[in-house]
């Protein structure tokens, strides 16, 4: 019986084993259905700027002259988007910012792309008009006002259609050139930052960094690092050796690192002293004006060939292991800044007694050092030009204080050649004088912004207040808000202090970047471990309050940095237009007949640099034969005139009546035509002292293709 029982038990185990074997066989015989690969692509806009400022004129609201921008975005593939989505409107801002505003497209099955690795994006910029139809701004540097963008889902790079220049990360695009021209800062990316191509390491973002990531400009001679955001679709960590090369036209430098990129991606910094090279201070070459970079990666895990049967048969994993680009470079002026210990010394109000108690020179020097360390790190300047005054000053108290004090010292500073005067009263000065102040009793600093830009008040003892107040003199903050009241509605002045903004406006506005020299955050702040990254700090135009010698707690955001870059940009760096051509006196200069003079304009080009001619002022005299020829940039608001004399003598050789010229003048984006003007006949040149009849010889009209040049029929000008 024991044997019989064992037999029945063994039969049960045998049947179970046979059943498992049968199920395994069935499973092996059935082909599994794979889940369709999916992915999402975003297109986003973070900033927009009108090239021609204060031009949105409406007679019934004469104060409201800035644009009311809103974007329209779309993304789709493999065909362009059939419809666009409208974003939020930003009222009364020629330079608008969003948080950013984005539109996405999810491909539930990547086979829907039909093997194409290109997803199409579209960006439009519009100005809201209350009476007329809305105006579409031109943000495309070639044909059309709409900006079409192509995004490569394998390499994570985007480019403007019809252009081969590739971009990664938030990028300022070139401006449009037709009427109502503007420029936008856009980005295209995948939802998780990874390429759709399997088993691929890609560059999600590459940017030089001097304070913030993806700035509008690189600043000449400012210490520069370089940031790479690497992303991977490999299922396991992938090793890579990466070299970054920077070239300013004078010097070529390299930095190399070996890294391991996990599936969640990796942020790597170069030229920060942690690799093979220290920070780089680029110089601006007159004929280059850009910082060029080349990123080269060696990733053994990336395939060197395409997969003809894969989702993207045109993609090769190693094709994105090299990236070349450039960043426009400008020179900025560092404001000459003086820190001066100060207090009221007397009162102009009868019966009011004032006892001066300014801070000591040592206290002012300490506040100077802490604020200038902060300003050098975050401002778009190569270095600070500043000093503390070894003594102190006093001035009399008046009514409506502290406005009269700031205004008076602003005039004095400007007359003395001081760009910014930091008046440093003792700590708690505002609170102690609250009963004597008309404004600001609870403050620790004050400025009158651009209305008295050369002087501010900033209490001694704080490490960021003086920089915050100086920011106001450059019209910061430029962010809109819902709490600005009539000052914002009428004059655009109610939102300058970001600490007054509501949370619904987006406050606090976060600032990220890199402390390249480690002067403010030597160990970083919230960023990647072992780096000097600053991640999601509050912008310095919000509240400030750290004490001298204590840790800093603020940084600068992209909007403030880019805005300051334009405010501090040297005047010799404007956008220029080259103008060249000829004037002909039929029969030569000796002729005095009535045959009309003729002339022509050659094709013109835009670039940045130093202008060759000053603009003529109203009523200036042409002189006998000097400056009787001129070019005129015609705009809807008037004309800019540049006088010159053609070269009729070629190093002692007769030019046979031809006079040639070539020069560059500042480009006005509102220009509708360029005219070459001069005396109508030889008799109108010398004897008339500029009073003879004039004619338009030729006209250029702005064009996105080859400039349209036409020789004008003789047209007298009174």
C-alpha positions as CSV (number, residue, x, y, z in Angstrom):
1,X,0.0,0.0,0.0
2,X,2.8,2.3,0.7
3,X,4.0,1.5,-2.8
4,X,0.6,2.2,-4.3
5,X,0.3,5.5,-2.5
6,X,3.8,6.6,-3.8
7,X,2.6,5.7,-7.3
8,X,-0.5,7.9,-7.1
9,X,1.6,10.8,-5.8
10,X,4.2,10.4,-8.5
11,X,1.5,10.4,-11.1
12,X,0.3,13.8,-9.9
13,X,3.8,15.3,-10.1
14,X,4.2,13.7,-13.5
15,X,1.0,15.2,-14.8
16,X,2.0,18.7,-13.4
17,X,5.4,18.4,-15.1
18,X,3.8,17.4,-18.4
19,X,1.3,20.3,-18.2
20,X,4.1,22.8,-17.5
21,X,6.0,21.5,-20.5
22,X,3.0,21.8,-22.7
23,X,2.4,25.4,-21.6
24,X,6.0,26.3,-22.2
25,X,5.8,24.8,-25.6
26,X,2.7,26.8,-26.4
27,X,4.4,30.0,-25.2
28,X,7.4,29.3,-27.3
29,X,5.3,28.7,-30.3
30,X,3.4,32.1,-30.0
31,X,5.2,35.2,-31.3
32,X,4.9,38.0,-28.6
33,X,3.3,41.3,-29.6
34,X,5.7,44.1,-28.8
35,X,4.4,47.4,-27.3
36,X,4.7,50.2,-29.8
37,X,7.5,52.6,-29.1
38,X,6.1,56.1,-28.4
39,X,7.5,59.6,-27.8
40,X,6.6,63.2,-27.3
41,X,8.2,66.3,-28.8
42,X,7.9,69.8,-27.4
43,X,8.3,73.2,-29.0
44,X,8.6,76.1,-26.7
45,X,9.2,79.9,-26.5
46,X,10.7,81.7,-23.6
47,X,11.4,85.2,-24.8
48,X,10.5,87.6,-27.7
49,X,11.8,91.0,-28.6
50,X,10.5,93.7,-31.0
51,X,13.5,95.2,-32.9
52,X,11.8,98.6,-33.2
53,X,10.9,99.8,-29.7
54,X,8.0,101.9,-28.6
55,X,6.3,101.7,-31.9
56,X,2.9,100.3,-31.0
57,X,1.2,103.7,-31.1
58,X,-2.5,104.0,-30.3
59,X,-3.9,107.6,-30.2
60,X,-6.5,107.0,-27.5
61,X,-3.8,105.3,-25.3
62,X,-0.8,107.4,-26.1
63,X,1.2,106.1,-23.1
64,X,0.9,102.5,-24.3
65,X,3.5,102.3,-27.0
66,X,5.0,98.8,-26.4
67,X,3.9,95.6,-28.0
68,X,1.3,93.2,-26.6
69,X,2.9,90.0,-27.7
70,X,1.4,86.5,-27.9
71,X,2.9,83.4,-29.6
72,X,1.4,80.8,-31.7
73,X,3.1,77.4,-31.8
74,X,2.6,74.1,-33.5
75,X,4.5,70.7,-33.8
76,X,3.8,67.6,-35.8
77,X,5.3,65.0,-38.1
78,X,6.0,63.8,-40.6
79,X,3.9,66.6,-42.1
80,X,4.0,70.2,-40.8
81,X,1.4,71.1,-38.1
82,X,-2.1,71.9,-39.6
83,X,-3.0,74.2,-36.7
84,X,-1.3,76.4,-34.2
85,X,-2.0,76.9,-30.5
86,X,-2.1,80.5,-29.1
87,X,-0.1,81.3,-26.0
88,X,-0.6,83.9,-23.3
89,X,-0.5,87.6,-24.1
90,X,2.1,89.8,-22.4
91,X,0.8,93.4,-22.3
92,X,3.1,96.4,-22.9
93,X,6.4,94.7,-23.3
94,X,8.7,95.1,-26.3
95,X,10.7,92.4,-24.7
96,X,8.4,89.7,-23.4
97,X,9.0,86.6,-21.5
98,X,7.1,83.3,-20.9
99,X,7.7,80.6,-18.4
100,X,8.2,79.1,-21.1
101,X,5.0,78.5,-23.2
102,X,5.1,75.1,-24.9
103,X,3.1,72.9,-27.3
104,X,3.7,69.1,-27.6
105,X,2.9,66.3,-29.9
106,X,2.8,62.7,-28.7
107,X,3.4,59.9,-31.2
108,X,1.7,56.9,-29.7
109,X,3.5,54.8,-32.2
110,X,6.7,56.0,-33.7
111,X,6.0,54.1,-36.9
112,X,3.5,56.9,-37.6
113,X,6.6,59.0,-38.6
114,X,7.0,56.7,-41.5
115,X,10.7,56.3,-40.9
116,X,11.4,60.0,-40.9
117,X,13.5,61.4,-38.1
118,X,12.3,65.0,-38.6
119,X,9.5,66.5,-36.6
120,X,8.3,70.0,-37.8
121,X,7.7,73.0,-35.6
122,X,6.2,76.4,-36.4
123,X,6.6,79.6,-34.4
124,X,4.6,82.8,-34.9
125,X,4.8,86.1,-33.0
126,X,1.8,88.4,-32.9
127,X,0.9,91.8,-31.4
128,X,-2.6,92.2,-30.1
129,X,-4.4,95.3,-31.4
130,X,-7.5,96.7,-29.7
131,X,-9.1,98.3,-32.8
132,X,-7.3,97.0,-36.0
133,X,-6.5,93.4,-36.8
134,X,-3.6,91.8,-34.9
135,X,-0.1,92.3,-36.4
136,X,2.1,89.3,-37.2
137,X,5.8,90.1,-36.5
138,X,8.5,89.0,-38.9
139,X,10.7,86.5,-37.0
140,X,12.2,84.7,-40.0
141,X,15.5,86.1,-41.5
142,X,14.5,84.7,-44.9
143,X,11.3,84.5,-46.9
144,X,8.1,84.7,-44.8
145,X,7.1,86.1,-41.4
146,X,6.5,82.6,-39.8
147,X,9.5,80.7,-38.4
148,X,9.5,77.0,-39.5
149,X,11.8,74.7,-37.5
150,X,12.9,71.1,-38.1
151,X,13.8,68.9,-35.1
152,X,15.8,65.7,-35.5
153,X,14.5,63.1,-33.0
154,X,17.7,61.1,-33.4
155,X,20.3,63.8,-32.7
156,X,18.0,66.2,-30.6
157,X,19.1,69.1,-32.7
158,X,16.9,71.7,-34.4
159,X,17.4,74.1,-37.2
160,X,15.5,76.7,-39.1
161,X,14.2,75.3,-42.4
162,X,16.4,76.1,-45.4
163,X,19.4,76.6,-43.0
164,X,22.0,74.1,-42.1
165,X,23.0,75.6,-38.7
166,X,22.1,73.3,-35.9
167,X,21.0,74.3,-32.4
168,X,20.6,72.6,-29.0
169,X,18.8,74.0,-26.0
170,X,17.1,77.4,-25.7
171,X,18.4,79.6,-28.5
172,X,17.9,83.2,-29.7
173,X,17.1,83.0,-33.4
174,X,18.1,85.6,-36.0
175,X,15.7,88.5,-36.3
176,X,13.4,89.1,-39.2
177,X,14.1,92.0,-41.6
178,X,10.8,93.1,-42.9
179,X,8.3,95.5,-41.2
180,X,7.5,94.7,-37.6
181,X,10.6,92.6,-37.2
182,X,11.4,90.7,-34.1
183,X,13.4,87.8,-32.7
184,X,12.5,84.9,-30.4
185,X,14.2,82.5,-28.0
186,X,12.9,79.0,-28.7
187,X,13.7,75.4,-28.0
188,X,12.7,71.9,-29.3
189,X,13.1,68.8,-27.2
190,X,11.7,65.4,-26.3
191,X,9.6,65.0,-23.2
192,X,12.2,62.9,-21.3
193,X,15.2,64.5,-23.0
194,X,16.2,61.2,-24.7
195,X,16.7,60.6,-28.4
196,X,14.1,58.4,-30.1
197,X,16.9,56.4,-31.7
198,X,17.6,53.3,-29.5
199,X,21.1,52.8,-28.0
200,X,22.3,56.3,-28.6
201,X,24.2,58.9,-26.5
202,X,23.2,62.4,-27.7
203,X,23.9,66.1,-26.8
204,X,20.7,67.6,-25.4
205,X,22.2,71.0,-24.8
206,X,25.6,72.7,-25.4
207,X,26.3,76.2,-24.2
208,X,29.1,78.5,-23.0
209,X,28.3,79.8,-19.6
210,X,29.7,82.9,-17.9
211,X,26.8,83.3,-15.4
212,X,23.6,81.9,-17.0
213,X,23.0,79.0,-19.4
214,X,22.2,79.8,-23.1
215,X,22.8,83.6,-22.9
216,X,22.1,85.8,-25.9
217,X,25.8,86.8,-26.1
218,X,29.2,85.8,-24.9
219,X,30.9,88.7,-23.2
220,X,34.4,89.5,-24.2
221,X,37.1,88.8,-21.6
222,X,34.6,87.4,-19.1
223,X,35.6,84.0,-17.6
224,X,33.9,81.3,-19.5
225,X,33.1,77.6,-18.8
226,X,31.1,75.2,-21.0
227,X,28.1,73.1,-20.2
228,X,27.1,69.8,-21.9
229,X,23.8,68.0,-21.1
230,X,24.2,64.4,-22.3
231,X,21.3,62.0,-22.6
232,X,21.3,58.3,-23.4
233,X,18.8,55.8,-24.7
234,X,21.1,52.9,-23.8
235,X,19.6,50.6,-21.1
236,X,22.9,50.6,-19.1
237,X,25.6,53.2,-18.4
238,X,27.7,54.1,-21.4
239,X,31.3,55.3,-21.2
240,X,32.5,58.3,-23.3
241,X,35.6,60.4,-23.8
242,X,34.7,64.0,-24.6
243,X,36.7,66.9,-25.9
244,X,35.5,70.5,-26.1
245,X,37.4,73.0,-28.2
246,X,36.8,76.8,-28.0
247,X,38.2,79.2,-30.6
248,X,37.8,83.0,-30.4
249,X,39.9,83.7,-33.5
250,X,43.0,84.4,-31.5
251,X,43.4,81.3,-29.3
252,X,42.3,77.7,-29.5
253,X,41.8,75.8,-26.2
254,X,40.8,72.3,-25.4
255,X,39.4,70.5,-22.4
256,X,38.9,66.7,-22.2
257,X,37.0,64.5,-19.8
258,X,36.2,60.8,-19.6
259,X,32.7,60.2,-18.2
260,X,30.1,57.5,-17.7
261,X,26.6,58.5,-18.9
262,X,23.8,56.7,-17.0
263,X,20.4,56.2,-18.7
264,X,19.0,59.2,-16.8
265,X,21.6,61.4,-18.5
266,X,24.6,63.5,-17.2
267,X,25.5,67.2,-17.0
268,X,29.2,67.9,-17.5
269,X,31.2,71.1,-17.2
270,X,34.3,72.0,-19.1
271,X,36.8,74.9,-18.6
272,X,36.0,75.2,-14.9
273,X,39.3,73.9,-13.6
274,X,37.9,70.4,-12.9
275,X,39.3,68.9,-16.1
276,X,42.4,69.7,-18.1
277,X,41.7,73.4,-18.6
278,X,40.9,76.5,-16.5
279,X,38.2,79.0,-17.4
280,X,38.7,80.7,-20.8
281,X,38.5,84.5,-21.3
282,X,37.7,85.0,-25.0
283,X,38.7,88.0,-27.0
284,X,36.7,89.5,-29.8
285,X,38.4,89.5,-33.2
286,X,37.1,92.3,-35.4
287,X,36.4,90.0,-38.3
288,X,34.9,87.1,-36.2
289,X,32.9,88.5,-33.3
290,X,31.9,85.0,-32.2
291,X,33.1,82.2,-29.9
292,X,33.2,79.0,-31.9
293,X,33.1,75.6,-30.2
294,X,33.5,72.0,-31.3
295,X,32.3,69.0,-29.2
296,X,33.8,65.6,-30.1
297,X,32.6,62.4,-28.3
298,X,34.0,58.9,-28.5
299,X,31.2,56.5,-27.3
300,X,32.2,52.9,-28.0
301,X,28.6,51.7,-27.2
302,X,27.1,53.8,-30.0
303,X,26.7,52.0,-33.3
304,X,28.6,53.2,-36.4
305,X,26.0,52.0,-38.9
306,X,22.2,52.5,-39.4
307,X,19.6,49.8,-38.8
308,X,17.7,49.5,-42.2
309,X,14.9,47.6,-40.4
310,X,14.6,50.0,-37.4
311,X,12.3,52.9,-36.7
312,X,14.8,55.4,-38.2
313,X,16.8,53.8,-41.0
314,X,18.5,57.1,-41.8
315,X,20.0,57.5,-38.4
316,X,23.4,56.4,-37.1
317,X,24.1,56.6,-33.4
318,X,27.6,58.0,-33.9
319,X,26.4,60.8,-36.3
320,X,25.6,63.1,-33.4
321,X,29.0,62.5,-31.6
322,X,30.3,65.8,-33.1
323,X,28.7,69.2,-32.7
324,X,30.1,72.5,-34.0
325,X,28.6,75.9,-33.4
326,X,29.2,79.5,-32.5
327,X,28.0,82.1,-30.0
328,X,27.9,85.8,-30.9
329,X,30.3,87.9,-28.8
330,X,30.0,91.5,-27.7
331,X,32.0,93.9,-25.6
332,X,30.3,95.5,-22.7
333,X,31.1,98.6,-20.6
334,X,31.5,98.0,-16.9
335,X,29.9,100.9,-15.1
336,X,32.4,103.0,-13.2
337,X,31.1,102.6,-9.7
338,X,32.0,104.4,-6.5
339,X,30.9,103.4,-2.9
340,X,30.6,106.4,-0.7
341,X,29.8,106.5,3.0
342,X,27.0,109.1,3.4
343,X,24.4,110.6,5.7
344,X,22.4,113.8,6.0
345,X,24.5,116.5,7.6
346,X,21.8,119.1,8.2
347,X,18.2,119.9,7.3
348,X,16.8,122.6,5.1
349,X,13.5,122.4,7.1
350,X,13.3,125.0,9.9
351,X,13.5,123.6,13.4
352,X,14.6,120.1,12.3
353,X,17.9,118.9,13.7
354,X,20.1,116.3,12.0
355,X,23.2,114.6,13.4
356,X,25.4,112.9,10.8
357,X,26.4,109.3,11.6
358,X,27.8,107.8,8.4
359,X,29.4,104.3,8.5
360,X,33.1,104.0,8.8
361,X,35.4,103.7,5.9
362,X,36.2,100.1,6.9
363,X,32.5,99.2,7.0
364,X,32.0,100.8,3.5
365,X,35.0,98.9,2.2
366,X,33.5,95.6,3.5
367,X,30.1,96.3,1.9
368,X,31.9,97.3,-1.3
369,X,33.9,94.1,-1.5
370,X,30.9,91.8,-0.9
371,X,28.7,93.5,-3.4
372,X,31.3,93.9,-6.1
373,X,32.2,90.2,-5.8
374,X,28.5,89.4,-6.4
375,X,28.2,91.9,-9.3
376,X,31.3,90.7,-11.1
377,X,29.9,87.1,-11.0
378,X,26.4,87.8,-12.2
379,X,26.6,90.9,-14.4
380,X,27.5,90.6,-18.1
381,X,30.8,92.4,-17.6
382,X,34.4,91.2,-17.8
383,X,35.4,92.9,-14.6
384,X,34.3,95.6,-12.2
385,X,35.6,99.1,-12.4
386,X,34.9,100.3,-8.9
387,X,36.3,101.5,-5.6
388,X,35.3,102.5,-2.1
389,X,35.9,106.2,-1.2
390,X,38.2,106.4,1.9
391,X,36.1,109.2,3.5
392,X,32.5,110.1,3.7
393,X,30.1,112.8,2.5
394,X,27.0,114.6,3.8
395,X,24.3,116.6,2.2
396,X,21.3,118.5,3.6
397,X,17.9,117.0,4.1
398,X,15.0,118.4,2.1
399,X,11.3,117.5,1.7
400,X,10.0,114.5,-0.2
401,X,13.1,112.5,0.9
402,X,14.9,110.4,-0.1
403,X,14.1,111.4,-3.7
404,X,15.9,114.8,-3.6
405,X,19.0,113.2,-2.2
406,X,19.2,110.6,-4.9
407,X,18.5,113.1,-7.7
408,X,21.1,115.6,-6.5
409,X,23.8,113.1,-6.1
410,X,22.9,111.5,-9.5
411,X,23.6,114.8,-11.2
412,X,26.8,115.3,-9.3
413,X,28.0,111.8,-10.1
414,X,27.3,112.2,-13.8
415,X,29.1,115.5,-13.9
416,X,32.1,113.9,-12.2
417,X,32.2,111.0,-14.7
418,X,30.9,108.4,-12.3
419,X,28.4,106.0,-13.9
420,X,27.0,104.7,-10.7
421,X,27.4,106.2,-7.2
422,X,26.4,103.9,-4.4
423,X,25.5,106.1,-1.4
424,X,26.1,103.9,1.7
425,X,24.3,105.0,4.8
426,X,24.7,103.1,8.1
427,X,22.8,99.9,8.7
428,X,19.2,100.5,9.8
429,X,19.3,104.1,8.4
430,X,15.9,103.8,6.7
431,X,14.2,102.4,9.8
432,X,15.8,105.0,12.1
433,X,14.7,107.8,9.8
434,X,11.3,106.5,8.9
435,X,9.6,109.5,10.4
436,X,11.7,111.9,8.3
437,X,11.2,110.0,5.0
438,X,8.3,110.5,2.6
439,X,9.1,107.2,0.9
440,X,10.9,104.0,1.9
441,X,10.7,103.9,5.7
442,X,10.8,100.1,5.7
443,X,13.5,99.7,3.0
444,X,17.2,98.9,3.1
445,X,17.9,100.5,-0.3
446,X,16.3,102.7,-2.8
447,X,16.8,104.0,-6.4
448,X,14.8,106.2,-8.8
449,X,15.6,103.7,-11.6
450,X,16.4,105.2,-15.0
451,X,15.0,108.6,-13.9
452,X,18.1,109.3,-11.8
453,X,20.3,106.5,-12.8
454,X,23.7,107.6,-11.5
455,X,23.1,107.4,-7.8
456,X,21.3,104.9,-5.4
457,X,21.0,104.4,-1.7
458,X,22.1,101.0,-0.2
459,X,22.5,100.4,3.5
460,X,25.9,99.3,4.8
461,X,26.2,95.7,5.9
462,X,24.3,93.9,3.1
463,X,26.1,91.9,0.4
464,X,23.5,92.1,-2.4
465,X,21.5,95.3,-1.9
466,X,23.8,97.7,-3.8
467,X,23.7,95.3,-6.8
468,X,19.9,95.1,-6.6
469,X,19.6,98.9,-6.6
470,X,22.0,99.3,-9.4
471,X,19.9,96.8,-11.4
472,X,17.0,99.2,-11.1
473,X,19.0,101.9,-12.8
474,X,19.1,99.7,-15.9
475,X,15.3,99.3,-15.8
476,X,15.1,95.9,-14.1
477,X,13.0,94.0,-13.6
478,X,11.4,93.8,-17.0
479,X,8.9,91.1,-16.0
480,X,5.2,91.9,-16.2
481,X,3.0,91.4,-13.1
482,X,-0.6,91.6,-12.0
483,X,0.2,93.8,-9.0
484,X,1.6,96.9,-10.7
485,X,-1.5,99.1,-10.6
486,X,-1.7,102.3,-12.6
487,X,2.1,102.8,-12.5
488,X,2.3,99.7,-14.6
489,X,-0.7,100.4,-16.8
490,X,0.3,103.9,-17.7
491,X,4.1,103.9,-17.6
492,X,5.3,100.3,-17.3
493,X,6.9,101.0,-13.9
494,X,4.8,99.1,-11.4
495,X,6.6,95.7,-11.6
496,X,10.2,96.7,-11.1
497,X,10.5,95.0,-7.7
498,X,9.9,91.3,-8.2
499,X,9.0,90.8,-4.5
500,X,5.8,92.7,-5.1
501,X,4.7,90.2,-7.7
502,X,2.0,87.6,-7.0
503,X,2.7,83.9,-7.0
504,X,0.3,83.6,-9.9
505,X,2.7,85.8,-11.9
506,X,5.4,83.1,-11.6
507,X,7.2,84.6,-8.6
508,X,9.8,83.6,-7.4
509,X,11.6,83.7,-10.7
510,X,14.3,81.1,-10.7
511,X,17.8,81.6,-11.8
512,X,20.3,78.9,-12.8
513,X,23.8,79.0,-14.1
514,X,27.4,78.5,-13.1
515,X,29.8,80.4,-10.8
516,X,32.7,80.1,-13.1
517,X,35.3,81.6,-10.7
518,X,33.7,80.3,-7.6
519,X,33.6,83.8,-5.9
520,X,30.0,83.6,-4.8
521,X,29.2,79.9,-4.6
522,X,32.5,78.1,-4.4
523,X,30.7,74.8,-3.7
524,X,27.7,75.5,-5.9
525,X,24.1,75.9,-4.8
526,X,21.7,73.1,-5.4
527,X,23.3,71.8,-8.6
528,X,25.4,68.9,-9.7
529,X,27.6,67.5,-6.9
530,X,31.3,68.6,-7.0
531,X,30.6,71.6,-9.3
532,X,29.9,75.3,-8.9
533,X,26.5,75.0,-10.5
534,X,23.7,77.3,-9.2
535,X,20.3,75.7,-9.7
536,X,17.0,77.4,-9.1
537,X,18.2,80.2,-7.0
538,X,15.9,83.3,-6.7
539,X,16.6,86.2,-9.1
540,X,18.5,89.1,-7.5
541,X,15.7,91.6,-8.3
542,X,13.5,89.9,-5.7
543,X,14.2,90.6,-2.0
544,X,17.8,90.7,-0.9
545,X,19.1,90.6,2.6
546,X,22.3,88.5,3.3
547,X,24.8,90.2,5.5
548,X,28.4,91.0,4.6
549,X,30.5,88.0,5.2
550,X,27.6,85.6,5.2
551,X,26.5,83.2,2.4
552,X,24.9,84.6,-0.7
553,X,21.4,83.5,-1.7
554,X,20.6,85.0,-5.1
555,X,21.7,84.7,-8.7
556,X,20.6,86.3,-12.0
557,X,18.1,84.9,-14.5
558,X,18.3,84.8,-18.2
559,X,15.9,87.7,-18.8
560,X,17.8,90.0,-16.6
561,X,21.2,88.9,-17.9
562,X,20.2,89.3,-21.6
563,X,18.6,92.6,-20.9
564,X,21.7,93.9,-19.1
565,X,23.8,92.7,-22.0
566,X,22.0,95.0,-24.3
567,X,22.1,97.9,-21.9
568,X,25.8,97.6,-21.2
569,X,26.8,96.8,-24.8
570,X,29.4,99.2,-26.1
571,X,28.1,101.8,-28.6
572,X,30.7,100.7,-31.2
573,X,29.0,97.3,-31.4
574,X,25.7,98.2,-33.2
575,X,24.2,96.3,-36.0
576,X,25.5,98.0,-39.2
577,X,24.6,98.2,-42.9
578,X,27.4,98.4,-45.4
579,X,26.7,101.0,-48.2
580,X,28.8,101.2,-51.3
581,X,28.5,102.5,-54.8
582,X,29.5,105.3,-57.2
583,X,28.6,108.7,-58.4
584,X,29.4,109.8,-62.0
585,X,29.8,113.4,-63.3
586,X,29.3,113.0,-67.0
587,X,32.3,114.3,-68.8
588,X,34.3,114.7,-65.6
589,X,34.5,117.2,-62.7
590,X,35.7,120.0,-65.0
591,X,32.3,120.0,-66.8
592,X,29.8,122.6,-65.7
593,X,26.9,121.8,-68.0
594,X,23.4,120.6,-67.2
595,X,23.9,116.9,-67.9
596,X,22.5,115.2,-64.8
597,X,24.7,113.4,-62.4
598,X,24.1,109.7,-62.0
599,X,24.9,107.1,-59.3
600,X,24.4,103.6,-58.1
601,X,24.3,101.5,-55.0
602,X,25.8,98.1,-54.8
603,X,24.3,95.3,-52.7
604,X,24.4,95.9,-48.9
605,X,25.1,93.6,-46.0
606,X,24.3,93.6,-42.3
607,X,26.8,92.9,-39.5
608,X,28.0,94.2,-36.2
609,X,30.9,96.6,-35.7
610,X,32.0,100.3,-35.5
611,X,30.2,102.8,-37.8
612,X,32.3,104.8,-40.2
613,X,30.1,108.0,-40.3
614,X,28.2,110.0,-37.8
615,X,24.5,110.8,-38.5
616,X,24.0,114.3,-39.9
617,X,22.3,116.6,-37.5
618,X,19.4,118.9,-38.6
619,X,20.7,122.1,-40.1
620,X,24.3,121.2,-40.5
621,X,26.0,122.9,-43.5
622,X,27.2,120.7,-46.4
623,X,30.1,123.0,-47.3
624,X,31.5,123.6,-50.8
625,X,31.7,120.3,-52.4
626,X,32.0,118.5,-49.0
627,X,29.2,116.3,-47.8
628,X,26.9,117.3,-50.6
629,X,26.3,113.7,-51.4
630,X,24.6,111.6,-48.8
631,X,22.7,108.3,-48.2
632,X,19.4,108.5,-46.5
633,X,17.8,105.6,-44.5
634,X,14.1,106.2,-44.9
635,X,11.8,105.0,-42.1
636,X,8.1,105.5,-41.3
637,X,9.1,108.1,-38.7
638,X,11.5,110.1,-40.8
639,X,15.0,109.6,-42.2
640,X,18.6,109.2,-41.0
641,X,21.1,111.1,-43.1
642,X,24.8,110.3,-43.6
643,X,26.9,112.8,-45.6
644,X,30.1,111.9,-47.5
645,X,32.3,112.9,-50.4
646,X,33.0,110.3,-53.1
647,X,36.6,109.5,-54.1
648,X,36.9,111.2,-57.5
649,X,40.7,110.9,-57.5
650,X,42.4,107.5,-57.4
651,X,45.8,108.2,-55.9
652,X,46.5,111.0,-58.4
653,X,44.9,109.2,-61.3
654,X,41.7,110.5,-62.9
655,X,38.6,108.5,-62.3
656,X,37.0,109.8,-65.4
657,X,34.2,111.5,-63.6
658,X,33.5,108.5,-61.3
659,X,33.5,108.9,-57.6
660,X,33.4,105.8,-55.4
661,X,32.5,105.3,-51.7
662,X,32.1,102.5,-49.2
663,X,31.3,102.8,-45.5
664,X,29.1,101.3,-42.8
665,X,26.4,103.1,-40.8
666,X,24.1,102.0,-38.0
667,X,21.2,99.9,-39.3
668,X,17.7,101.0,-38.3
669,X,15.4,97.9,-38.6
670,X,12.5,100.3,-39.4
671,X,14.2,101.3,-42.7
672,X,12.0,100.9,-45.7
673,X,14.5,102.1,-48.3
674,X,18.0,103.5,-48.7
675,X,18.5,106.4,-51.1
676,X,21.7,107.8,-52.7
677,X,21.2,111.5,-53.0
678,X,23.4,114.3,-54.4
679,X,23.6,117.4,-56.6
680,X,21.4,117.3,-59.7
681,X,24.0,118.7,-62.1
682,X,27.6,119.8,-62.1
683,X,26.5,123.4,-61.7
684,X,24.8,122.4,-58.4
685,X,28.0,121.2,-56.7
686,X,30.7,123.8,-55.8
687,X,29.3,127.3,-56.0
688,X,26.0,126.7,-54.3
689,X,27.3,125.9,-50.8
690,X,24.9,123.0,-50.6
691,X,22.0,125.1,-51.7
692,X,21.7,123.6,-55.3
693,X,19.1,121.3,-56.5
694,X,19.5,117.6,-55.6
695,X,18.4,114.3,-57.1
696,X,17.9,110.7,-55.9
697,X,20.4,108.7,-57.9
698,X,19.5,105.2,-56.7
699,X,17.5,103.3,-54.1
700,X,17.9,100.1,-52.2
701,X,15.0,98.3,-50.6
702,X,15.5,95.7,-47.8
703,X,15.2,92.2,-49.0
704,X,15.5,88.7,-47.5
705,X,17.1,87.5,-50.7
706,X,19.4,89.6,-52.9
707,X,18.7,93.3,-52.2
708,X,16.6,95.0,-54.8
709,X,18.6,97.7,-56.5
710,X,17.1,100.2,-58.8
711,X,18.5,103.3,-60.5
712,X,16.1,106.1,-60.0
713,X,15.0,108.5,-62.6
714,X,16.1,112.0,-61.9
715,X,14.0,113.3,-59.1
716,X,14.6,116.9,-57.9
717,X,14.6,117.4,-54.2
718,X,13.8,120.9,-52.8
